[in-house]
Amino acid sequence: MKKTLAFLTALMLLQSASAVTAMPAAAAGSYDMNITVDLSGSGKEISPLIYGINEYGHQDDLKKVTVHAVRQGGNRMTGYNWENNASNAGSDWKYSSDDNLSKSDAPADCVQQLSKEAEKYGFGYKLTTLQLAGYVAADKKGTVTEEETAPSPRWNEVQMVKGSAFSEEPDLTDGKVYMDEYVDYIIRKLGDSQSATGMQGYSLDNEPALWSGTHSRIHPKKVSMKELSDKSAEIAAAVKKLDPKAEIFGPALYGYTAYDHLADTDDDNEWETIQAEGGYHWYLDYYLDSMKKASEKAGVRLLDVLDIHYYSESSRKGAEDRLQSVRTLYEKGFVENSWIGQWCQVNVPILPTVQASIDKYYPETKLGITEYNFGGEDDPSGAIAQAEALGCYADAGVYFASLWGGSGYILSGINLYTNYDGKGGAFGETLMPAKTEDVSKSSAYAAVNKDASKVTVMVTNKNMTDAEHTVITLDGAKKSYKKAAVYAITPESSEIKLLEVADVTGGKVDVTLPAYSASMIVVSDDAAAFDGAHQEEKTEKSEVFDDPMSLVNDKGYVVVPITDPAHLKKIVMTGDVSSSAGSSWGSAGCAVCINAETADGTPFWTSKSYSMKLGSGATATVEFDGTLSKTDPETEEKEDVIAQVADGKIELQQWWSASEKQEAEIEDEIAVKYTKIEVVYEYSEGETPETPEQPGKASLLGDVNEDGAVDVEDVVLLSRFLTEDGEAVVSTTGKLNADVNANGQPDNDDTGIILQYIAKLISKF
């Protein structure tokens, strides 16, 4: 097998000026945009909980994004058994009941880990999920067949209320799981909703309108409207009895059609009957009304937050549609390029229509969007849509919002509001009216901080080629503002960078914003606020491998050289993902597998996961920040530690796949053929990319475990290292010691030579 590949090394100098200057050159032209911010009134308070994220799928991202709320939800949580942490993937992955959410058998481990993560990353508000579909996974034994659909031994029955004394520890033999006992257990272990470690909110399951499809082994029949309302009211009352100040979120609807008619179909007249009897406009009206009536009967509010999910239909069509997609939420008369725009204009703009339902049927209920994503994680349109969405949520009075999925540009769109300068700089707490001349070109949202010493204005430039010459007029200002700084996300980088510091003259800010960008303009009444402001120069070096399949080792994995581990920033994979059975959709779950080393030289094995969607030209990016996840062998808990690649290479492995045909239980191989691998290294100001240091020297040839002797233990360790796919870890020096045949890497020949040395068949290496 060919072991080398000629690769192109290109130095890409992505530097901002050492002193802050105007926008980077590049735009083909420019256009003028006038923005007005009205500071004369009192404005309206912004809920800090709109800056939230979903925990699942984001564990590696929690340290990269500054948010104030976290949700533990998603499809897996519907079949989650809190007693043993088993969960079921449903149609997402072979209806598998397994340990995907937690490998621990300790009760309620998932919510306990959520509490620890929140403490570690500073999330003040934690929302977890209760199970309403009727059954949860009984075991972790893998695929549940159609014949094993609930009720069967593969499932435990869910009951909302136990009706008897709670157990100190759950009974694993009774075949039942009690939701109120779960909440009681959480309170006893972590504290109630008013404690720092407890759960502030409880979600009433996840996307019930899809249960009969996603979770057909649990709830094969479509959920009825009465069933959902009855279960919601029953468990909400139980929670309020145990934790009166905990907030109830429901019903976590997946999207527009569920808002309209839940799971009702043409062959079912449930909705038509309910609509006629109640005079409701859409299903949300009925749900709100039923929860209000149940609350009045119970004597306590049973729904605090109306919970919906929103995945833009038009944004899936590409960047141009994504740039306009948020307007469906707030702009009357806007028609998006999708079936929503074609058939559903009666409810556009969506958020005001939802709010009207709240005001009519259950006033003072808050609004939550606990899953949303506008796409574009590898494209500036992702940051632009994300930034506009957060402004829209603030303006619409949304109480809670948590992003599902996404990375790169999308996460930067959140950080633009919560940490634009890397030092905690944030959008103001009070929203003030702001408007642009044309929201199809540029959107704007403005806020002031508590003492009005700063005005923050988020501005998007949706033009992909032209810069935006922007004049921001601060009308009705009660203070004299002196300076403004521009922080922006641009096509050059998903990282937020300081582009410009400008004077404020006559209550106006005159700046130029790059094409295809999202910016935070920070206006201060302190003339010295940005003195010494400096955007650090950074240099990137890329090593591009344009024939990755020639790097495949004898185990079938692509092995990518890492020439400067200390400066590794990201690895970008491009490839073709195919389906042997002709699936229309599918994905391959992969991992960058790493033999790592901590700062003190301790070796360990780790990985960073990614997925690639079916089709040609699929891409994935794995980022590095100088830390890697290390698993404690005793507790199996993971911890981020300062570490880097130890042996000058990483392996790309495929671990799982999912596809249309696999979901139908048809054999289907999802294969990845890599066409390009780009390894990017980053150097801080003052550093320069240099020829990588040559490997160190062996301390004692043959001493693989570095115990000062050459013996059979070294042979055993080397053999395991060569055969166990990273389960056995050898340090950098250990690998140098193992390379007794001096061919540049440990191999089976070295094992034989060391054995000969131990047997005294040879006297030296």
C-alpha positions, 0 to 999 in steps of 0.5 A, spaced: 500 500 500 502 506 498 504 510 504 506 517 501 502 522 498 504 528 494 501 534 498 500 541 496 502 546 502 499 553 501 500 558 506 493 562 507 495 569 510 488 570 513 490 576 517 487 582 520 491 589 520 495 589 526 491 596 528 484 596 527 482 599 520 477 599 515 473 592 512 478 587 508 478 589 501 474 584 496 467 587 495 466 588 487 462 594 489 458 597 495 451 600 496 448 605 501 443 603 507 440 607 512 438 604 519 435 608 524 435 606 532 429 609 536 432 610 543 427 615 545 422 610 549 423 605 554 424 599 549 422 591 552 426 586 556 430 581 552 429 574 555 436 571 556 434 564 555 433 565 547 441 564 547 440 557 548 442 550 545 440 543 545 445 538 549 444 532 544 449 532 539 453 538 541 457 536 547 463 538 543 461 545 542 458 547 549 465 550 550 465 554 543 459 557 544 456 562 550 449 561 551 444 561 557 440 555 557 440 548 555 435 543 553 436 535 554 431 533 548 430 530 541 428 523 539 432 519 543 428 522 549 421 519 548 424 512 549 429 514 555 428 510 561 431 514 567 431 508 571 437 504 567 438 510 562 436 505 556 433 509 550 431 507 543 433 511 537 426 509 533 427 510 525 433 514 526 437 508 527 434 501 526 429 502 532 435 500 537 435 500 544 442 501 547 446 506 551 447 511 546 445 517 552 449 514 557 453 508 559 452 508 566 446 504 570 446 509 575 438 512 575 437 518 572 444 519 569 443 523 563 440 529 567 445 528 572 450 529 567 446 535 564 447 538 571 454 537 571 455 540 564 451 546 566 455 548 572 461 547 568 459 551 562 455 556 566 448 555 563 443 558 568 437 554 565 436 547 564 430 544 561 429 536 561 424 531 558 419 527 561 416 521 557 409 521 555 408 516 549 407 510 553 413 506 553 420 506 554 426 502 553 427 496 558 434 494 555 440 496 551 440 489 547 439 493 540 434 493 535 427 492 537 423 488 531 416 490 529 414 483 532 417 486 539 412 493 538 410 495 545 407 492 549 413 487 549 418 485 554 423 490 550 419 495 553 417 498 560 410 501 561 410 509 563 405 511 568 405 518 569 403 518 577 405 512 581 399 513 586 403 510 592 410 512 596 416 513 592 422 508 592 429 511 594 431 507 588 427 505 582 424 498 582 428 495 576 423 489 576 416 491 576 416 493 568 414 500 570 417 507 570 413 512 573 414 520 571 412 523 578 417 518 581 423 520 576 421 528 578 422 526 585 428 523 584 431 529 580 429 533 586 432 529 591 439 528 587 440 535 584 435 540 588 428 543 585 428 548 580 430 554 584 437 550 586 443 552 582 443 544 580 436 542 579 432 542 573 428 549 571 424 546 566 420 540 564 418 538 557 412 534 555 416 529 551 418 531 544 414 531 537 408 527 539 405 528 532 411 524 529 411 518 534 407 513 529 413 514 524 419 515 528 417 511 534 412 506 531 415 500 536 413 505 542 406 508 539 404 505 532 398 509 532 397 516 531 397 520 537 390 523 538 389 530 540 385 528 547 390 523 549 396 528 548 392 533 552 390 528 558 397 526 558 400 533 558 395 535 564 396 529 568 404 529 568 404 537 569 399 537 575 404 531 578 410 536 577 407 542 580 405 538 586 413 536 587 416 542 584 411 548 584 416 553 581 418 548 575 416 551 568 412 546 564 414 546 556 409 543 551 407 540 547 414 540 543 411 540 536 415 538 530 413 544 525 408 547 521 403 542 520 403 539 527 401 547 529 395 546 524 392 539 525 397 535 530 397 528 526 391 528 523 390 526 516 385 526 511 382 519 513 381 521 520 376 527 522 378 528 529 381 535 528 375 537 524 370 535 529 374 539 535 375 545 530 367 545 529 366 544 536 371 549 539 371 554 533 379 554 533 383 556 528 388 551 528 391 545 533 395 550 537 388 554 539 385 547 542 392 545 546 392 552 549 385 552 551 385 544 553 391 546 558 387 552 560 381 548 562 385 543 566 389 548 569 383 551 572 380 545 574 387 543 578 387 550 581 395 551 578 398 553 571 399 547 568 403 550 562 408 555 562 411 555 556 408 553 549 413 549 546 414 549 538 420 547 533 421 550 527 426 548 521 425 553 515 423 549 509 426 555 504 433 555 507 434 548 505 434 550 498 440 553 499 444 560 501 440 565 497 433 562 500 436 562 507 438 569 507 431 571 507 428 565 510 427 568 517 422 573 514 417 568 514 417 568 522 416 576 522 414 579 516 407 580 514 406 579 506 413 575 505 412 569 501 418 564 502 420 559 496 417 553 499 410 549 500 409 554 506 409 560 502 405 557 497 399 554 501 400 557 508 400 564 508 394 565 512 399 564 518 404 568 516 408 571 519 408 565 524 410 568 530 405 573 531 400 568 529 402 563 535 402 569 539 395 571 537 393 564 539 396 565 546 393 571 547 386 568 546 386 562 549 391 562 555 394 569 556 401 570 559 403 563 557 410 564 554 413 562 548 419 557 547 422 555 540 426 549 543 429 546 536 430 550 530 436 550 525 436 555 519 442 551 516 449 554 513 454 551 518 459 552 513 457 558 509 456 565 511 449 565 510 448 560 516 451 566 521 446 571 517 440 567 518 442 565 525 443 572 527 437 575 524 433 569 528 435 571 534 433 578 533 427 576 531 426 572 537 427 578 541 423 582 538 417 577 538 418 576 546 420 569 545 422 566 552 426 560 550 430 558 544 435 552 543 439 551 537 439 544 535 445 541 531 449 546 527 456 548 528 461 553 525 458 559 522 451 558 526 455 558 532 458 564 531 451 567 529 450 566 537 456 568 539 455 575 536 450 576 541 453 573 547 461 574 546 462 578 540 469 580 543 471 574 546 471 577 553 463 577 554 461 583 550 454 582 549 448 585 546 444 589 550 438 587 555 433 592 552 431 591 545 430 598 542 426 599 535 431 599 529 429 599 522 433 598 515 430 601 508 430 594 505 430 587 510 431 583 503 438 586 503 439 588 510 436 587 517 438 590 524 436 589 531 438 594 536 439 594 544 441 598 550 445 595 556 442 597 563 445 604 564 445 605 556 452 607 556 452 602 550 448 601 544 449 594 540 446 594 533 446 587 529 446 588 522 446 583 516 449 584 509 445 579 505 448 581 499 453 576 497 458 581 493 457 588 495 459 591 501 454 595 505 455 602 506 451 603 513 449 610 516 446 608 523 442 614 526 441 614 533 434 618 534 432 620 541 439 618 544 439 621 552 446 620 552 452 623 547 455 617 544 462 618 542 465 611 539 463 605 535 466 598 534 465 593 528 465 586 530 463 581 524 463 574 521 465 574 514 466 570 508 473 570 510 472 566 517 467 564 521 470 567 527 468 574 529 473 579 528 474 586 530 474 590 523 473 597 525 473 603 530 469 609 528 467 616 531 460 617 532 458 624 529 452 628 530 448 622 533 450 618 527 455 612 526 458 611 519 461 604 517 462 600 511 460 592 512 463 587 508 459 583 503 455 577 506 456 578 513 453 579 520 456 585 524 455 587 531 456 595 532 458 597 539 456 604 540 459 607 547 459 614 550 466 613 553 471 616 548 476 611 550 472 605 550 476 602 544 483 605 545 488 599 544 483 595 541 487 590 536 485 584 532 490 579 533 493 577 527 493 569 525 496 565 520 493 559 517 497 554 513 493 548 509 496 541 507 491 539 502 491 531 500 488 530 494 488 523 493 486 521 500 484 513 498 492 512 497 493 513 504 489 507 506 492 503 511 492 495 512 485 496 516 482 500 511 482 506 514 485 513 511 491 515 515 492 523 515 499 525 517 499 531 522 505 535 521 504 540 527 500 537 532 501 543 537 498 548 532 492 544 529 486 548 528 481 543 523 481 538 519 476 538 513 473 532 509 470 532 502 468 525 499 463 521 496 458 518 500 454 512 496 448 507 498 449 500 495 441 499 495 440 506 492 437 510 498 434 517 497 437 519 503 443 517 508 449 518 512 455 515 515 457 516 522 465 517 522 470 519 527 477 522 527 481 517 531 487 519 535 493 517 539 493 523 544 498 525 549 497 530 555 501 536 557 505 531 562 506 526 556 500 521 559 498 517 553 491 516 551 486 514 545 480 519 543 476 521 538 472 526 535 466 524 531 463 527 524 457 525 519 457 525 512 451 526 508 449 521 502 451 524 495 457 527 492 461 532 494 459 531 502 463 535 507 465 535 514 469 539 519 472 537 525 475 543 529 481 542 534 482 547 540 488 544 544 484 540 548 481 533 547 476 529 551 479 523 555 475 518 558 476 516 566 477 508 565 473 507 572 467 512 572 467 512 564 466 520 565 469 524 560 473 530 561 477 535 556 484 536 557 490 539 554 492 534 549 494 533 542 496 528 537 501 524 539 504 520 533 504 524 527 497 522 524 490 521 525 485 515 522 478 516 519 474 511 521 466 509 519 462 507 525 455 507 523 450 509 517 443 510 517 439 510 510 432 510 507 433 502 505 436 501 512 430 504 515 426 499 511 430 493 514 433 492 507 441 491 507 444 497 505 452 499 505 453 506 506 460 507 504 465 514 504 470 515 498 474 521 500 476 525 495 480 531 499 482 532 506 485 539 508 489 539 514 489 547 517 494 549 522 493 556 525 499 560 528 498 566 533 501 573 532 508 573 532 509 565 530 510 563 523 509 556 520 516 553 520 518 546 518 515 541 523 520 539 528 524 532 527 521 527 531 525 526 538 530 520 540 528 514 542 530 513 550 531 505 549 530 501 543 525 496 544 523 499 551 515 500 548 512 501 555 518 506 557 519 502 564 527 502 563 527 494 561 526 491 554 522 484 556 516 481 554 511 486 556 514 491 551 512 485 546 505 485 548 504 492 548 506 493 541 502 487 539 496 490 542 498 497 539 498 494 532 492 490 532 487 493 537 485 499 533 487 504 538 485 500 545 492 500 547 496 507 547 503 508 546 507 514 547 511 518 542 517 516 545 515 509 546 513 509 539 520 511 537 523 506 542 519 500 538 521 502 531 527 498 532 528 496 524 528 504 523 523 504 518 520 510 521 514 507 524 512 501 529 510 495 525 510 487 526 517 486 524 519 490 530 515 485 534 519 480 531 526 483 532 524 485 539 522 478 541 529 475 538 533 480 542 529 478 548 531 470 546 538 473 545 538 471 538 541 477 537 545 482 541 543 489 539 538 492 535 
